[in-house]
Amino acid sequence: MAENYDLVILGGGTGGYVAAICASQAGLKTAIVESDKIGGVCLHKGCIPTKSLLKSAEIYQLTKHAEQFGVETADPTFNWSKVIARKDEVVNRLYNGVQSLMKQGKIDVYHGFGRLLGPSIFSPMAGSISVEYEDDKENDILIPKNVILATGSSANSISKIAPDGEVVITSDHLFDLDDIPQNMVIIGGGVIGIEWASLFADVGCDVTIVEASGNILPGFDLDIISFTEKRLKQRGINILKNALVEDVKKDKNSAEVHIQTNEENQVITTEKVLVAVGRKPNTFNIGLQNTEIECDDDGSIIVNEHLQTKESHIYAIGDVTGGNMLAHVAMYEARKAISHITASQSLPTESSIPSCVYSNPEIAMIGLTEQQALDQGYQVEVKKTYFPSVGKSFVNGEEDGFIKMISDQKTKDLIGIHIVGGTATELITPGSMAFYFDASPLELSEVIYPHPSMNEIYSEVALAIEGRKLHG
């Protein structure tokens, strides 16, 4: 069967379904092709389920230390099966919501594998999509005026250390664990590795992180990295830097991990080996060779400022373009692509993107790190204000953390905000708004913040940059 559409979206993850909703609102006849479930990795294997587990671990730790708030409890138990059940409930409720949105928008969803076709009897332009099904059902051919590629990304792997889903695993396999392992080696100290290390350490697992570079959390501010590493080590997490995994020798229920460091070679016996070395764009076997679309060496699709590929009627958004593989980036790019397709008011290219790590401690940042600012030739003004400067930190029992603000001495422009501790991933939102509205530290210092609230930390650090610090 052949069907004509104004827009067909290949991939129904966060970027894909948001693009479909926006297109439907603009009156476009729209379809999504998705080989798995609408919502993609973010909803089913990434953002939402991991944060659900991290919340359960946070509640477990809070309960264990409830006595500091005057609440006496018996020894709490972290019940993995119930935690997973709650995660499933959260995911299912959101999944049902997304499916309802598809129906409300009259968006056609094809549950199959989509592949781009070249010029053919269906269209003189590349971009028709063949939808293939696992059963013997005949392929559907979708003929769109425009295409958005939103095929996302998948877990990267390491040569010679192939995940088997049992002993050597990726983040995709963690939700299938029957119980909490007694110990785990995590290869990779980036965002994914740190979040999972934090979770499992909080629930009693003995965790070792193996990071090939000189620091965990590459790309984050050095002060944030130093603070986080110290806190992770205090919680018993072993961190090996400048370390390479040379080999993993598996048996049925465990593995020997052979690690080479600058100081010595180590062998760690562990129940699980988690490979957390980033993600790669899903561009394989989607028919790019049938088009003029160009890719970088890492497989990511090259796009212009409007998110168009070399085939101007074919757009690409989210993880498949490389760069910041973040759900909120994919959603923003979905809206941007639709605004260009419909010739409506265009959104600016995202310049300042908040990044968050939902570990314990939480981390959030936007703008440049101090080192990046110096490397780019800025003369910087840098101030740090610690959480005890605001009373709400004592109320919350979260005095351990700080905010770091970076401004340009010449222009007084705000160029970086970095937060660690407490609810940093929520606290970054005023910073994100400040960047959007091009606010200065002076303007942030003049905002009236509710008292008591953790948001008062912005006033304190902005006043410090202005030389008018009140507390701390």
VOTIKE-71126 format. One record per residue (C-alpha): residue in three letters; x, y, z. Coordinates in steps of 0.2 Angstrom, whole numbers, padded with zeros to 4 digits, always signed. Layout:
N
ALAXYZ;...
END
This chain:
472
MET+0000+0000+0000;ALA+0006+0018-0004;GLU+0000+0033+0006;ASN+0004+0051+0004;TYR+0009+0062+0019;ASP+0014+0080+0022;LEU+0027+0073+0034;VAL+0034+0057+0039;ILE+0045+0055+0054;LEU+0057+0040+0055;GLY+0058+0036+0074;GLY+0045+0039+0088;GLY+0057+0044+0102;THR+0055+0060+0112;GLY+0061+0071+0097;GLY+0050+0061+0084;TYR+0033+0061+0094;VAL+0035+0080+0098;ALA+0039+0084+0080;ALA+0023+0074+0076;ILE+0012+0083+0088;CYS+0019+0100+0082;ALA+0016+0095+0064;SER-0002+0089+0068;GLN-0006+0106+0077;ALA+0000+0115+0061;GLY-0012+0105+0051;LEU+0000+0093+0042;LYS-0005+0075+0038;THR+0008+0066+0048;ALA+0015+0049+0051;ILE+0028+0041+0063;VAL+0037+0025+0059;GLU+0044+0016+0074;SER+0051-0001+0076;ASP+0048-0002+0094;LYS+0037+0008+0106;ILE+0033+0026+0105;GLY+0043+0036+0117;GLY+0059+0028+0112;VAL+0075+0026+0123;CYS+0071+0041+0134;LEU+0054+0034+0140;HIS+0057+0016+0140;LYS+0076+0013+0144;GLY+0084+0030+0148;CYS+0078+0046+0156;ILE+0062+0041+0164;PRO+0065+0024+0170;THR+0083+0028+0177;LYS+0077+0043+0186;SER+0063+0033+0194;LEU+0076+0021+0200;LEU+0087+0035+0206;LYS+0072+0043+0215;SER+0069+0026+0224;ALA+0087+0026+0230;GLU+0086+0044+0236;ILE+0070+0039+0246;TYR+0080+0024+0253;GLN+0094+0035+0259;LEU+0083+0048+0266;THR+0073+0035+0276;LYS+0090+0028+0282;HIS+0095+0045+0289;ALA+0077+0050+0294;GLU+0083+0052+0312;GLN+0091+0068+0308;PHE+0074+0075+0305;GLY+0067+0068+0321;VAL+0059+0054+0312;GLU+0063+0037+0319;THR+0061+0022+0308;ALA+0065+0003+0308;ASP+0079-0002+0296;PRO+0072+0001+0279;THR+0074-0012+0265;PHE+0077-0008+0246;ASN+0065-0020+0237;TRP+0072-0021+0220;SER+0057-0030+0212;LYS+0045-0017+0220;VAL+0056-0003+0214;ILE+0056-0010+0196;ALA+0037-0012+0197;ARG+0035+0006+0202;LYS+0047+0011+0187;ASP+0036+0001+0176;GLU+0020+0010+0182;VAL+0028+0027+0179;VAL+0033+0022+0162;ASN+0017+0014+0157;ARG+0007+0029+0163;LEU+0018+0040+0152;TYR+0017+0028+0138;ASN-0002+0028+0138;GLY-0002+0047+0138;VAL+0009+0048+0123;GLN-0001+0035+0114;SER-0017+0046+0118;LEU-0008+0061+0111;MET-0005+0052+0094;LYS-0023+0048+0093;GLN-0029+0065+0098;GLY-0018+0072+0084;LYS-0024+0060+0071;ILE-0006+0054+0069;ASP-0004+0038+0060;VAL+0009+0026+0068;TYR+0017+0012+0058;HIS+0025-0001+0070;GLY+0038-0007+0058;PHE+0056-0003+0052;GLY+0057+0012+0041;ARG+0070+0014+0027;LEU+0073+0028+0015;LEU+0071+0025-0003;GLY+0079+0034-0018;PRO+0070+0041-0033;SER+0057+0028-0038;ILE+0041+0026-0046;PHE+0033+0033-0030;SER+0042+0049-0031;PRO+0055+0058-0042;MET+0064+0063-0026;ALA+0073+0053-0013;GLY+0064+0051+0004;SER+0049+0039+0001;ILE+0049+0027+0016;SER+0047+0008+0015;VAL+0040+0001+0031;GLU+0045-0017+0034;TYR+0036-0028+0046;GLU+0043-0044+0056;ASP+0029-0055+0050;ASP+0024-0058+0032;LYS+0014-0042+0030;GLU+0017-0033+0014;ASN+0028-0017+0015;ASP+0019+0000+0016;ILE+0026+0014+0006;LEU+0024+0031+0013;ILE+0027+0046+0001;PRO+0030+0062+0011;LYS+0033+0080+0006;ASN+0045+0081+0020;VAL+0054+0069+0031;ILE+0062+0070+0049;LEU+0075+0058+0054;ALA+0074+0055+0073;THR+0081+0038+0074;GLY+0090+0042+0090;SER+0105+0032+0097;SER+0110+0016+0105;ALA+0123+0011+0118;ASN+0141+0011+0112;SER+0152-0004+0114;ILE+0171-0008+0116;SER+0180-0020+0104;LYS+0183-0037+0112;ILE+0171-0033+0126;ALA+0155-0038+0119;PRO+0139-0037+0130;ASP+0130-0053+0133;GLY+0116-0046+0143;GLU+0120-0057+0157;VAL+0137-0053+0165;VAL+0143-0040+0153;ILE+0129-0028+0151;THR+0124-0010+0144;SER+0112+0002+0152;ASP+0098-0007+0142;HIS+0100-0023+0152;LEU+0100-0015+0169;PHE+0081-0015+0170;ASP+0081-0034+0168;LEU+0091-0038+0183;ASP+0083-0050+0195;ASP+0091-0042+0210;ILE+0105-0030+0215;PRO+0122-0037+0212;GLN+0134-0037+0226;ASN+0148-0029+0215;MET+0149-0020+0198;VAL+0163-0013+0187;ILE+0157+0001+0177;ILE+0168+0005+0161;GLY+0166+0024+0158;GLY+0165+0039+0170;GLY+0153+0050+0160;VAL+0135+0054+0164;ILE+0128+0037+0162;GLY+0142+0028+0172;ILE+0141+0041+0186;GLU+0122+0040+0187;TRP+0122+0021+0188;ALA+0137+0021+0200;SER+0128+0032+0212;LEU+0112+0022+0211;PHE+0120+0005+0215;ALA+0131+0012+0228;ASP+0116+0020+0237;VAL+0108+0003+0238;GLY+0123-0007+0244;CYS+0132-0013+0228;ASP+0151-0012+0229;VAL+0155-0001+0213;THR+0172+0002+0204;ILE+0172+0015+0190;VAL+0185+0013+0176;GLU+0188+0029+0167;ALA+0201+0031+0152;SER+0204+0049+0154;GLY+0211+0059+0168;ASN+0194+0065+0175;ILE+0177+0058+0177;LEU+0163+0068+0169;PRO+0172+0075+0154;GLY+0165+0092+0149;PHE+0160+0098+0166;ASP+0169+0111+0176;LEU+0184+0105+0186;ASP+0178+0112+0202;ILE+0162+0102+0200;ILE+0172+0086+0195;SER+0183+0088+0210;PHE+0168+0090+0222;THR+0159+0075+0215;GLU+0173+0063+0214;LYS+0177+0067+0233;ARG+0159+0064+0238;LEU+0158+0048+0227;LYS+0174+0041+0235;GLN+0167+0045+0253;ARG+0152+0034+0249;GLY+0164+0020+0245;ILE+0164+0021+0226;ASN+0181+0016+0219;ILE+0187+0027+0205;LEU+0201+0022+0193;LYS+0207+0036+0181;ASN+0219+0035+0166;ALA+0214+0017+0166;LEU+0210+0005+0152;VAL+0200-0012+0153;GLU+0212-0024+0143;ASP+0201-0039+0145;VAL+0185-0046+0153;LYS+0186-0065+0156;LYS+0168-0071+0160;ASP+0161-0087+0168;LYS+0143-0090+0171;ASN+0140-0079+0185;SER+0155-0067+0186;ALA+0169-0060+0177;GLU+0188-0055+0180;VAL+0191-0037+0174;HIS+0209-0034+0169;ILE+0213-0016+0171;GLN+0229-0007+0166;THR+0233+0010+0175;ASN+0248+0021+0175;GLU+0253+0014+0192;GLU+0249-0005+0191;ASN+0239-0018+0183;GLN+0224-0024+0192;VAL+0212-0039+0191;ILE+0194-0036+0199;THR+0182-0050+0201;THR+0164-0044+0199;GLU+0146-0050+0196;LYS+0142-0037+0183;VAL+0152-0027+0170;LEU+0142-0012+0164;VAL+0149-0004+0148;ALA+0144+0014+0149;VAL+0155+0022+0135;GLY+0143+0034+0127;ARG+0130+0032+0113;LYS+0131+0031+0094;PRO+0119+0038+0081;ASN+0107+0025+0074;THR+0110+0028+0056;PHE+0114+0010+0050;ASN+0103+0002+0038;ILE+0090+0016+0037;GLY+0093+0019+0018;LEU+0105+0034+0019;GLN+0114+0027+0004;ASN+0099+0030-0007;THR+0100+0049-0004;GLU+0113+0063-0005;ILE+0113+0064+0014;GLU+0130+0066+0022;CYS+0137+0059+0038;ASP+0152+0063+0049;ASP+0165+0050+0053;ASP+0155+0044+0069;GLY+0140+0041+0058;SER+0130+0056+0064;ILE+0120+0065+0051;ILE+0126+0082+0045;VAL+0113+0096+0045;ASN+0112+0115+0043;GLU+0106+0128+0055;HIS+0088+0123+0050;LEU+0091+0105+0053;GLN+0090+0101+0035;THR+0101+0087+0027;LYS+0109+0089+0010;GLU+0092+0083+0004;SER+0083+0099+0009;HIS+0066+0091+0012;ILE+0074+0078+0024;TYR+0078+0085+0041;ALA+0087+0076+0055;ILE+0085+0080+0074;GLY+0091+0074+0091;ASP+0104+0060+0094;VAL+0105+0055+0076;THR+0114+0072+0073;GLY+0127+0069+0086;GLY+0132+0083+0098;ASN+0122+0085+0114;MET+0112+0068+0115;LEU+0099+0075+0127;ALA+0080+0073+0126;HIS+0077+0092+0129;VAL+0088+0095+0114;ALA+0078+0083+0103;MET+0062+0091+0108;TYR+0068+0109+0105;GLU+0075+0103+0088;ALA+0058+0095+0084;ARG+0049+0111+0086;LYS+0063+0120+0076;ALA+0062+0108+0062;ILE+0043+0110+0061;SER+0044+0129+0062;HIS+0055+0129+0046;ILE+0044+0116+0037;THR+0029+0126+0040;ALA+0038+0143+0037;SER+0031+0149+0054;GLN+0041+0159+0067;SER+0058+0151+0067;LEU+0066+0146+0084;PRO+0084+0151+0086;THR+0098+0139+0086;GLU+0101+0132+0103;SER+0116+0140+0110;SER+0116+0137+0129;ILE+0109+0120+0134;PRO+0107+0114+0152;SER+0116+0098+0156;CYS+0111+0088+0171;VAL+0118+0072+0181;TYR+0105+0065+0192;SER+0117+0056+0203;ASN+0120+0059+0222;PRO+0126+0073+0222;GLU+0116+0080+0208;ILE+0125+0091+0195;ALA+0119+0104+0183;MET+0127+0117+0171;ILE+0124+0129+0157;GLY+0136+0139+0147;LEU+0155+0138+0148;THR+0166+0130+0161;GLU+0179+0141+0168;GLN+0193+0132+0158;GLN+0182+0134+0142;ALA+0180+0152+0145;LEU+0199+0155+0148;ASP+0203+0145+0132;GLN+0191+0156+0122;GLY+0200+0172+0128;TYR+0188+0178+0141;GLN+0194+0188+0156;VAL+0183+0180+0169;GLU+0175+0184+0185;VAL+0172+0168+0195;LYS+0162+0167+0212;LYS+0157+0152+0221;THR+0143+0152+0235;TYR+0140+0137+0246;PHE+0123+0131+0250;PRO+0124+0135+0269;SER+0123+0153+0263;VAL+0104+0151+0262;GLY+0093+0145+0276;LYS+0083+0132+0266;SER+0098+0121+0264;PHE+0098+0118+0283;VAL+0079+0115+0282;ASN+0082+0102+0269;GLY+0097+0094+0277;GLU+0107+0098+0261;GLU+0121+0110+0266;ASP+0134+0101+0255;GLY+0135+0109+0238;PHE+0138+0125+0229;ILE+0134+0136+0214;LYS+0148+0143+0203;MET+0145+0158+0192;ILE+0156+0164+0178;SER+0155+0181+0170;ASP+0165+0191+0157;GLN+0174+0205+0166;LYS+0173+0216+0151;THR+0155+0215+0146;LYS+0148+0209+0163;ASP+0139+0196+0153;LEU+0134+0179+0161;ILE+0144+0165+0153;GLY+0143+0150+0164;ILE+0133+0143+0179;HIS+0137+0127+0188;ILE+0128+0119+0202;VAL+0132+0103+0213;GLY+0122+0096+0227;GLY+0104+0095+0233;THR+0092+0098+0219;ALA+0104+0105+0207;THR+0094+0098+0192;GLU+0079+0109+0197;LEU+0090+0124+0202;ILE+0097+0125+0185;THR+0081+0131+0177;PRO+0082+0149+0183;GLY+0100+0149+0176;SER+0093+0143+0159;MET+0080+0156+0159;ALA+0094+0169+0163;PHE+0104+0163+0148;TYR+0088+0164+0137;PHE+0084+0182+0142;ASP+0103+0187+0142;ALA+0102+0192+0160;SER+0118+0198+0169;PRO+0124+0194+0186;LEU+0118+0212+0191;GLU+0100+0208+0185;LEU+0100+0191+0194;SER+0105+0200+0210;GLU+0090+0212+0209;VAL+0077+0198+0207;ILE+0066+0195+0222;TYR+0068+0177+0227;PRO+0056+0169+0239;HIS+0062+0166+0256;PRO+0066+0153+0262;SER+0070+0144+0245;MET+0086+0136+0237;ASN+0084+0149+0223;GLU+0091+0162+0234;ILE+0108+0155+0230;TYR+0107+0164+0214;SER+0105+0181+0223;GLU+0120+0176+0234;VAL+0132+0172+0220;ALA+0126+0186+0209;LEU+0129+0198+0223;ALA+0146+0191+0226;ILE+0151+0194+0208;GLU+0145+0212+0211;GLY+0155+0213+0226;ARG+0140+0215+0238;LYS+0139+0198+0245;LEU+0127+0197+0260;HIS+0129+0179+0268;GLY+0143+0166+0269;
END
